[in-house]
Amino acid sequence: MSKTIAGAKDLFAIASQVTDPEIPVLSIADLGILREVEMAEDGTVQVVITPTYSGCPAMDAINGDLYTAFADAGYEKVDVKLVLSPAWSTDWMTAEGKAKLEEYGIAPPTGQGHAGRVTLGMSVKCPRCHSLNTRELARFASTSCKALYTCKDCLEPFDYFKVLS
């Protein structure tokens, strides 16, 4: 198969088509786990990703989806590197990603992470009715990076993507 060598921007666009298997409305670029994509001198596409946390079960699926995305684009040699340092932070999420979370019914993280600092709990806005009259039901929801909340006004449960730094 013949292919035109893509620039770094094109390679990043290919990788950005991969979605998070736990939150399919978010691309791995929206989520901020896609760190770098480049072409090595030997023609290998090198992709660097950082998981939302070290035990994230979605990383195997994301790895496989990256290989598939590049194979579909005509690239046979792909090397996906999982990098744990620096640790992922919700600060890396794009504004578009946070908006997509809310549209999907998950309250996006608010504020910025502050490693090593004690933070006060703040109200979490309901992604459905936008009320701040909410409460946490469980510190962990469908995944470890989310908490389960309920809205006292519309009475709907929802996930909140926790601020991590």
N, C-alpha and C positions, 0 to 999 in steps of 0.2 A: 504494500500500500504506500502511495506517495503522499507526503504531507508537507505543508509549508511550516517552517520553524516559526513558532509563535513567540511573540515578545512576552516579557514578564507580566504585562498587564493582561494579555490574552490568557496566559496560563492561570493567573489568579482568577480570571472570570470563569474558566473551566472548573476550578476547584470550588468556586463560590456557588456553583449550581448544586452542590451536595447539601442536603438538608439534615438537620438534626433528627434522628429517628424517634426521639422522645417528644419533640416539639416540631412537627413537620412544616410549620409555617416559617420557621427560621432557617436560614442558610448558616453554614458554619462560619461564614464571614460576618453575618448579622450578630451571631453569638460571640464573636471575637476569639474563637478558638483557632481559626485559620490565621497563622502568623506570617508565613512566608512561602512563596512559590518561586522557584527559579530553575533554569535549565543548566545542568552541569556541562562541562566541556565534552563529556562522552555521550551527550544526548539524553541523559537520564533526567527526568523531571523530579526535582526534589521539593517535597512538601513538608512544611513544619507545622505541627498542630500542638496545642496545649489543652488538655482536658479541663473541664470545669472543676473537677477534683480528681485526685489521683486514682480513685477506684471507680471512675465513671464507666458503667457497663456499655454505654453507647459507643465507646471508642473503637471497638472491633468492627461494628457496623459502619462507622464513619470511614475507617481505614479501607474496608472493602469497597465502599461507595466511591472513594477517591480513585482507587485502582480502576474501577469500572468507568468512571467519568473520563479518565484520561485514555483508557483503551478505546472507548467509543469515539474519542476525538482523534484517534490514530497514534497515540503514544503508548508504546509497549513497555518502555523502561521507566518505572516509577518507583521512587523510594520515599516512603512516608515515615517521618521521624516524629516521635512523641517526645516533647520537651516539657519537663515539669518545673523548670526554673527559668524565669520567674513564674510564680504560681499565677494561674488565671484569676482575673478579677472581673466583677460585673462592670467595672469602669471600662472594660474593653468592648462591651456591647455597643452596637451602633444605635443612634437615635431611631433609625428606621426599624431596627430589631426590637427595640422597646415598644414602639408603636404597634408592631405586628403582634407582640405578646398580648398587649391590651385588647386588640381587636379579636384575638383568639380566645379571650376570656381568662387570661393569666395576668395578674397584676405585675407590672414590671418592677425591677428593683428601683428604689428611689434613693437619691443621695449618692455619695461616693464612699467607697470602702476606706477604712482607716486602720490599717494593720497595727495591732498592739494597743489601740485605744478602746476605752470603755465607751459604748454608745448607748443612748437612751432609746427605748422603743418608741416609735412614732406610729401614728395611724396609717393604715394601708388603705388606699382608695379602691373601692369596688370597681372592677373593670366593666361591670354591666350598667350600674346606675350612677356610678361615680361618687357615692356616699363615702364619707370617712367614718361612718358609724359601723365599724367592723371589729371583729375579734378573731384572734388566733385560736383554732381548734386543735391543731397538732403542729409541732415544730417541723415535722417531716411529712411531706405529702407524697405524691406519686413518684417523686425522685428526691434524693437527698438535698438537692439544690433548691427545692421549693418547700414552702410551708402551706398548710391548709387553713384557710380563713373562711368566715361566713359573714355575710352582710346582714346587719340587724334591720335594715330598711327593706330591701327587696327579698330578703331571706334566702338568697342563693349562696351556695358554697363556691369557693374559687381558690385556685392555687396562687400563691405569691412567690415570685422568683426572688429569693433572698439576696441581699447585698453581701457579696463575698469579696474579700481583698487579700 
